[in-house]
Amino acid sequence: MIAYETRLGTISITNEYLTKLIGNAVSSCYGVVGMAPGGKRQRILGLLSKKEYANKGIVVRGNEDSISVDLHIIVSYGMNINAIAKSIVNKVRFTVDEAIGIKVEKVTVKVDGIEE
């Protein structure tokens, strides 16, 4: 959770909110088929539950000054992966900055699969 003080009070932003915000932004990018589990915990949750999670495949680290985002995606066959990754990085930075005003220092995009 990220929390910081303003003149009006304390603002708290949960990791769940950030991952859902970023997940929705990434899912709307052209060429992205879906998200892949990003770690052991997400893989286990995926096996135990059939429900799709908007925060699957997203790891957010940071503080009130800046955050780093790791994404695990699945792309469409025949798409330019470099162009998709650049689009995702720009979309994530813009969305987070517009929604909460925190700088996104680094976005790491890992392609975990290609789907036809």
N, C-alpha and C positions, 0 to 999 in steps of 0.2 A: 504494500500500500504506500502511496505517495501522499504526503500531507505537507502543507505549507500555510504560513500565516499571511493574511492580507489585512488591510485596515478595517475590513468588515467582519473578519473572523477567520476561522480555520477551514481550509478546503482539503478534503480527503478524496483521493481517487484510488479505487481498488484495482488490483490486477485483473480481476474478472471484467470490469468495465473496459479497461484498456484492451484486453485480448478480444472481447466481442467487437469493439470499435474497429480494431485492426483487421479482425477476421472478416467483417462485413465489407471493409474497403478492399481487401485482397480478393474476395470472392467476386467482386464486381469487375475485376480486371479481365480484359479479353485474353483468352487462351488458358486461363486457370480453370481446371476441371474440379479441383477440390483441394482439401488440406490433408496431410498425412500426419499421423501421430509423431510428436516431436521428442518424446522421451519415454522412459520405462513406465512412468505413472500414466501418461496418456495412452500408451499401448494397452495397459491393463484395463483402464477404464473403457477403452474401445471394445475389448473382448467381453467384458462383463455387461455392457449395455449396448443395445442396438440403436440408441438415440444418437442423432448427429449433434455434435457440439460446434458452436461457432468459434470457440477458442481452441479447437483441436489443431495441433501443429504450430502453436505460437508460444514463444517464451519471451517475456518482457523483463528487463532488468534496468535499474537506474534509480534516480532520485528526482527531486523537484527541479533540478537544473537541466538534466537531459536523460534520455532513455536509450537503450539498445534493444533491438528486436531481432529475434531469430525466427524465420518462417520455413516451414516444410510444406512444399506444395506438390501437386500433381498437375501436369500440363497436358494439353491436347497434342496428339501426334502431328508432326509436320509444322509445328509453330517454331518461330525463332525464339529460342530460350533467352538469349541476351536481351532482346526487345521486351519480352515479357518481364524479365527481372528489373529492367530499368523503369518500366511502367509501374511495377509494384512499389519500388523504392520511392518514386515520386508521389504516388498516391498515398502511401503510408505517411510520409513526411507531411504532406499537405493536410491530410485528414486529422492527424494528431495535433498539428499546430492550430488548425481552425477550431477544433473541438475543445482543447484544454490549454493551448498555448505553451506546451512544453516542447523543447527542441528534441528532435530525433537524431541522435549522434550517429548511429550506425544501424543499417538494416542488412541482415544476412539472409539471402534467399537460397534455400537448398531444394533442389528438385529431387524428390524421392520416387517419382514415377512418371511414366508417359502413358496416356490412355487414348485409345482410338475412338 
